[in-house]
Structure formats: structure tokens, C-alpha cells
Amino acid sequence: MEKMGVPSVPVITQAYADLARSTAAQRGMPTLRIAYTVHPVWGKTPEQLRVLVDGPDPVTGKPVMKEIVDSLTTPLTAEDQKSGLQSISLGPAVFGPDTADNLQKYFMDNQMTDYMPIIVPTEEKVSAMLKATSHKPDEVVGRTGGGANGAWHYTVEQVAVNAVMAGCDPAYFPVILAIASTGELALGGSTTSFGYAMVINGPIRDKLNMNYTIGALSPFSQPNATIGRAWTLMGKNLGPGSIPGQTYWGGQGNNLNYNNVVIAEDEKNSPWTPFHVQKGFKPEENVVSLFSGWDMRMGHGAKGAGALIPKFDEQIASMFPTLARMFNILVVLDPLTAKALVDQGYDTQEKLQSWLWKNSTISAKEYRESFLAHVWLYPRALKGEEPYATWWKAADDVQIPCVPKADNIALVVTGGQTNAFFQVGNMNYGRSASIDKWM
Amino acid sequence: MKFNRRRLLSLLGMSPALLTDARLEAAEKKRDAQSGQGSEPKLTALSPKGTPPPINRFPMAASLSTVDGKTIYLVDTGFFGGDVLLEQMAAWFGRNMPSVKTVLRKKAGTYPEEDSKLWAEIKANGNAAIMAIGH
């Protein structure tokens, strides 16, 4: 609006006051006149909202409507009329010299860590990390946080610093670089408390001694633990960062953020095509694939206990209707469960994806009543985007699949074959990146 | 004559662990003496931060001399409750500043999406805009 020459006032709920100010400043409008109202507005009756409108701005204390009118009519100051490029300084490129303990505290106090002790990234340790890639330290690896002002960018060396902090062995560095190259860093900014997962495929799993047996998703392997941790630290440091209230607004947060879900696929014991091959890579290629969404929930066994053929497919499908409609699905199966599904007749993952997609539906009425479908999918339906447009117009009792297409259900196999477990993630597949490129 | 210190301590009813503490203390004193400082080593660490884009500052749109007789667009960006809030704002203008014409519009698409058609309408027909943002 302002760029078009139309004076405007955003009215923002008070919970986002810091975010509003910092966003306005980042977009070139540090003196934008903003009005605030009580949080939340959602769920209030018209009568309650009239009281708010007749009352004060909860941040400034001024009568909010008078404040809005004044914002539109008060002449601009000299500060309001400034223009030009301003570079941003993030402070020194080097910290210290100081003791290791003081540096630990400095990193933590300045929100550069996950609040667990880090490996202090000395020049020596970063140099050792840099030796694990053929790419130059000053090469730009990726960009993130792109908005109206452009994106942040980060170099091989900056990624190496975060990898050292996470406790990564230099051998893991090409994996970290591949993740960084996607621009999809963990800890995104939203009132949704996002969780993240990755799948690693290829011979590198064994080269790095990644765990895909007993405790595959638990802390029993340095590469599994620290690669995931590095992703979080990169999310904190390489882009706009995660400053609560300013660039991170997840109300409850997400416990997965500590080191994310790191899945090294058990390609040998999977009866199906490895995930990266499904995405078009060759079996011998080393690939990392990234997911984002909300959570992972545990599932076990099969419906029809005691039946001749237990129904693992129905057990998995029973978990889908409770998932949020704005995300797709990631199913992580122990090899025992995968083999049981083959015994049920699913000799390809396509057959299982198709069955799950057709047999985990909700009514169109329930679909339309879903808050997230209304907020995220209804606008797409209005634009005519399929299948959302058709789903939104369907009669109340028509059954709607949980995801648009069968291959929106990702299937990955890992685990130690002690019990027939699986986990269902409310997660979108983002993209896959070559690890080999970064060696 | 050599004697066994551990046995001596145990005969005195004292723990041989005392020997360990004593050895540690002696080692620390020796190290401090060698360093000549008695302090921890100092390290230098590299910053993990990425590089932000520069801020491209631009002047704000000229203010109105008055809102009387003007057209103000009230734009709902899609957050729940924003439409009801803006309806109450429109009602406030109706009660308190009836010469102001308010036009209620819902932005197309999800929250972060632009609606160039609506922006063009506001530029062509409006004098100011109020946008409701945030839950």
C-alpha cells in the first residue's frame, strides 16, 4: 500500500507487536504506523469486538480508532521520508579471545545455540570441517528467509561453523551442506510449531555408521544425533533466526526441534524401492530428503488380533483421519511391519499407498469444518485449484481422502525388527538434495 | 625404606582417595607453574551467522489532510475473526465519522499471498487502507 502511495495502517493483535515492528523495519518501513488490538480476535462475538474497537490500543493505551485516524492524517516526519539501502551488521565475525566457558555462555546468551553445550567453533576445528568438502569456504551454499527484501545467504564456512557447534565429525559435513543447500532450515517462523524430519539414503549411511537398526530414531548414533542437531543450529543462525516473539512464534514449540527426526533408511531390509530412488535418484547416489510438518506418532501392530492375517494396513490407516489437513503423511515402518504388509499382498509401496489413500477418508462435512482446511485449503478451492475446489463443493456425506494423491503418503523403512511398530508423521515432503555434490 | 602409602592411609583409617586428590593438586600446581599464569587458555571462535539482505528503505505514503469524505478500504487478510473486527470498525466510522466511506474487502488467497487485483482497486478508488492481520 505504502509503495503505491496509499497511506495505510495495519491492525495487528498485540501478541505480534515485536514481530510487526521488526518485519516492518526489514521491509524498509521502520516508522510504519501500526495499531494493535487484543489477542486473539478469533472466537470473539461482534459485541465483544465492538468493545475492543471502542476501547484502547493495548500496546499504546490510546483509543484505537482515534489512533488509526491520526496515523492516516498526521503529517509525515523527516524520518518517515527517508530512503536508501542500509546494510545490517550482525556483530563481529569472530568472538574472543576468551575462556571456553565464557564463550559457551556468550553463544547461549546471544541465542546462537539450542541451550545445550556446543563444541566451540575455533578456527582450527572449522578448518578441519572444511577439509571434508571440495567446495571453497566462501562459496554461497544456499539462501533462506526470502521476503520482500530478499533472502539471507550463507557460505560453506558459515555452515561449517554450525556443524562444528553441533558436534559433527567432518565426515558428516557433505550431508550438512546438502541440507543447507536446500534453503529449508529447521525452526521456521509460524504460530504453528513446525517439526522436521529427514531421510538419508545411499552408501553414505554405512560409511558414516548411521543407525538404522535398534533405536534408529533414538540417541544411539553420533551421526544421527549431530546431523539432526546441526539442522536446528543452522535454522537458528544462518537465516532470520528463531528469536521468540520476533521470528519464532510457535506458541508451544515442538520437542522434535532439538535434533529433528533423522531417518537413515534400511534399504537392505526394505521390501520396497528406497525413498531416493522413488524420487528419481540412482540407488548408488547419496541423498538427503527433507520433510516439515507437525509431529510423529507411534503406531503398533494390526487390526484383527488373533486373525489369520492381521490387518496392518487398517491399523496404519486408522491414524490418518486425526492428522491436520494442511500436511501430507510420512509413514516410517519397522522392517518387520513392512514384511508383514508384503505378506498381506502389498509387494510394492504403490499398492499400499493406493489402499491407504482410498481407505482413510473423512466426510466432506467434517473436512469443511476443519479449521486448517478452512484457512489453508478453502482459499485454494476458491481459486479453482483441484482437488480442493471439488472437495469443497461435495455433498456432506461424500468421503474425502486425507491427502490429495496417493503418493502424498511417503513410506520409509527403518528399525531393529524387535517389534512390528510404525510411526505416522503429519509431514510434507519438501525436496531431496544430492550429498555427493558436496563431497 | 619404601612404604606403601595406600596401606599407611588405610591403617590410619583414612581413604586412599586422599592420595588421588593430592596427586591432582600437585599436577595442577606444576602446570600453573609451567604456564606462569595459573589461568585457563583463551580461545577465539567464529560466528555461525548467515548474511542478511540489506534493508531497502523507502518513504511512507503522504498522509491525508483529513479522512472526512474519504474512502477507506478495510482489508481482511484471512485470519479468523479479522472480518468481524473490520465490520465493527466500519460500524464505528458509521457512528462517529459518517462522512467516511468504508469498503470491506477480503484479500484473495492465503495470508502471505499478494492480491494485485485488490491492490489496483484500492489504488484506483481508495484514499487509505486498514488491514486486519493476526489471529
Boltz contact constraints between the chains, C-beta under 6 A:
constraints:
  - contact:
      token1: [A, 1]
      token2: [B, 129]
      max_distance: 6.0
  - contact:
      token1: [A, 2]
      token2: [B, 60]
      max_distance: 6.0
  - contact:
      token1: [A, 2]
      token2: [B, 61]
      max_distance: 6.0
  - contact:
      token1: [A, 4]
      token2: [B, 123]
      max_distance: 6.0
  - contact:
      token1: [A, 5]
      token2: [B, 61]
      max_distance: 6.0
  - contact:
      token1: [A, 6]
      token2: [B, 61]
      max_distance: 6.0
  - contact:
      token1: [A, 6]
      token2: [B, 122]
      max_distance: 6.0
  - contact:
      token1: [A, 6]
      token2: [B, 123]
      max_distance: 6.0
  - contact:
      token1: [A, 6]
      token2: [B, 129]
      max_distance: 6.0
  - contact:
      token1: [A, 7]
      token2: [B, 61]
      max_distance: 6.0
  - contact:
      token1: [A, 7]
      token2: [B, 63]
      max_distance: 6.0
  - contact:
      token1: [A, 7]
      token2: [B, 128]
      max_distance: 6.0
  - contact:
      token1: [A, 8]
      token2: [B, 129]
      max_distance: 6.0
  - contact:
      token1: [A, 9]
      token2: [B, 130]
      max_distance: 6.0
  - contact:
      token1: [A, 10]
      token2: [B, 131]
      max_distance: 6.0
  - contact:
      token1: [A, 10]
      token2: [B, 133]
      max_distance: 6.0
  - contact:
      token1: [A, 11]
      token2: [B, 132]
      max_distance: 6.0
  - contact:
      token1: [A, 12]
      token2: [B, 133]
      max_distance: 6.0
  - contact:
      token1: [A, 12]
      token2: [B, 134]
      max_distance: 6.0
  - contact:
      token1: [A, 13]
      token2: [B, 134]
      max_distance: 6.0
  - contact:
      token1: [A, 13]
      token2: [B, 135]
      max_distance: 6.0
  - contact:
      token1: [A, 16]
      token2: [B, 134]
      max_distance: 6.0
  - contact:
      token1: [A, 28]
      token2: [B, 55]
      max_distance: 6.0
  - contact:
      token1: [A, 28]
      token2: [B, 56]
      max_distance: 6.0
  - contact:
      token1: [A, 28]
      token2: [B, 57]
      max_distance: 6.0
  - contact:
      token1: [A, 28]
      token2: [B, 58]
      max_distance: 6.0
  - contact:
      token1: [A, 40]
      token2: [B, 135]
      max_distance: 6.0
  - contact:
      token1: [A, 41]
      token2: [B, 81]
      max_distance: 6.0
  - contact:
      token1: [A, 41]
      token2: [B, 85]
      max_distance: 6.0
  - contact:
      token1: [A, 42]
      token2: [B, 80]
      max_distance: 6.0
  - contact:
      token1: [A, 42]
      token2: [B, 81]
      max_distance: 6.0
  - contact:
      token1: [A, 42]
      token2: [B, 135]
      max_distance: 6.0
  - contact:
      token1: [A, 46]
      token2: [B, 84]
      max_distance: 6.0
  - contact:
      token1: [A, 49]
      token2: [B, 84]
      max_distance: 6.0
  - contact:
      token1: [A, 49]
      token2: [B, 85]
      max_distance: 6.0
  - contact:
      token1: [A, 49]
      token2: [B, 88]
      max_distance: 6.0
  - contact:
      token1: [A, 50]
      token2: [B, 88]
      max_distance: 6.0
  - contact:
      token1: [A, 53]
      token2: [B, 88]
      max_distance: 6.0
  - contact:
      token1: [A, 53]
      token2: [B, 89]
      max_distance: 6.0
  - contact:
      token1: [A, 53]
      token2: [B, 92]
      max_distance: 6.0
  - contact:
      token1: [A, 65]
      token2: [B, 92]
      max_distance: 6.0
  - contact:
      token1: [A, 69]
      token2: [B, 67]
      max_distance: 6.0
  - contact:
      token1: [A, 72]
      token2: [B, 64]
      max_distance: 6.0
  - contact:
      token1: [A, 72]
      token2: [B, 67]
      max_distance: 6.0
  - contact:
      token1: [A, 72]
      token2: [B, 128]
      max_distance: 6.0
  - contact:
      token1: [A, 73]
      token2: [B, 63]
      max_distance: 6.0
  - contact:
      token1: [A, 73]
      token2: [B, 64]
      max_distance: 6.0
  - contact:
      token1: [A, 74]
      token2: [B, 63]
      max_distance: 6.0
  - contact:
      token1: [A, 75]
      token2: [B, 63]
      max_distance: 6.0
  - contact:
      token1: [A, 76]
      token2: [B, 60]
      max_distance: 6.0
  - contact:
      token1: [A, 76]
      token2: [B, 63]
      max_distance: 6.0
  - contact:
      token1: [A, 80]
      token2: [B, 60]
      max_distance: 6.0
  - contact:
      token1: [A, 81]
      token2: [B, 59]
      max_distance: 6.0
  - contact:
      token1: [A, 82]
      token2: [B, 57]
      max_distance: 6.0
  - contact:
      token1: [A, 83]
      token2: [B, 57]
      max_distance: 6.0
  - contact:
      token1: [A, 83]
      token2: [B, 58]
      max_distance: 6.0
  - contact:
      token1: [A, 83]
      token2: [B, 59]
      max_distance: 6.0
  - contact:
      token1: [A, 84]
      token2: [B, 57]
      max_distance: 6.0
  - contact:
      token1: [A, 85]
      token2: [B, 54]
      max_distance: 6.0
  - contact:
      token1: [A, 85]
      token2: [B, 56]
      max_distance: 6.0
  - contact:
      token1: [A, 86]
      token2: [B, 55]
      max_distance: 6.0
  - contact:
      token1: [A, 86]
      token2: [B, 57]
      max_distance: 6.0
  - contact:
      token1: [A, 87]
      token2: [B, 54]
      max_distance: 6.0
  - contact:
      token1: [A, 88]
      token2: [B, 52]
      max_distance: 6.0
  - contact:
      token1: [A, 90]
      token2: [B, 49]
      max_distance: 6.0
  - contact:
      token1: [A, 93]
      token2: [B, 47]
      max_distance: 6.0
  - contact:
      token1: [A, 94]
      token2: [B, 44]
      max_distance: 6.0
  - contact:
      token1: [A, 95]
      token2: [B, 45]
      max_distance: 6.0
  - contact:
      token1: [A, 96]
      token2: [B, 43]
      max_distance: 6.0
  - contact:
      token1: [A, 96]
      token2: [B, 44]
      max_distance: 6.0
  - contact:
      token1: [A, 96]
      token2: [B, 45]
      max_distance: 6.0
  - contact:
      token1: [A, 97]
      token2: [B, 42]
      max_distance: 6.0
  - contact:
      token1: [A, 97]
      token2: [B, 44]
      max_distance: 6.0
  - contact:
      token1: [A, 98]
      token2: [B, 42]
      max_distance: 6.0
  - contact:
      token1: [A, 99]
      token2: [B, 40]
      max_distance: 6.0
  - contact:
      token1: [A, 100]
      token2: [B, 43]
      max_distance: 6.0
  - contact:
      token1: [A, 103]
      token2: [B, 45]
      max_distance: 6.0
  - contact:
      token1: [A, 112]
      token2: [B, 48]
      max_distance: 6.0
  - contact:
      token1: [A, 120]
      token2: [B, 43]
      max_distance: 6.0
  - contact:
      token1: [A, 120]
      token2: [B, 45]
      max_distance: 6.0
  - contact:
      token1: [A, 121]
      token2: [B, 45]
      max_distance: 6.0
  - contact:
      token1: [A, 121]
      token2: [B, 46]
      max_distance: 6.0
  - contact:
      token1: [A, 122]
      token2: [B, 43]
      max_distance: 6.0
  - contact:
      token1: [A, 122]
      token2: [B, 45]
      max_distance: 6.0
  - contact:
      token1: [A, 126]
      token2: [B, 46]
      max_distance: 6.0
  - contact:
      token1: [A, 149]
      token2: [B, 53]
      max_distance: 6.0
  - contact:
      token1: [A, 150]
      token2: [B, 53]
      max_distance: 6.0
  - contact:
      token1: [A, 152]
      token2: [B, 50]
      max_distance: 6.0
  - contact:
      token1: [A, 152]
      token2: [B, 52]
      max_distance: 6.0
  - contact:
      token1: [A, 153]
      token2: [B, 51]
      max_distance: 6.0
  - contact:
      token1: [A, 154]
      token2: [B, 50]
      max_distance: 6.0
  - contact:
      token1: [A, 158]
      token2: [B, 50]
      max_distance: 6.0
  - contact:
      token1: [A, 161]
      token2: [B, 46]
      max_distance: 6.0
  - contact:
      token1: [A, 161]
      token2: [B, 48]
      max_distance: 6.0
  - contact:
      token1: [A, 162]
      token2: [B, 48]
      max_distance: 6.0
  - contact:
      token1: [A, 237]
      token2: [B, 48]
      max_distance: 6.0
  - contact:
      token1: [A, 237]
      token2: [B, 49]
      max_distance: 6.0
  - contact:
      token1: [A, 238]
      token2: [B, 50]
      max_distance: 6.0
  - contact:
      token1: [A, 239]
      token2: [B, 50]
      max_distance: 6.0
  - contact:
      token1: [A, 379]
      token2: [B, 109]
      max_distance: 6.0
  - contact:
      token1: [A, 379]
      token2: [B, 110]
      max_distance: 6.0
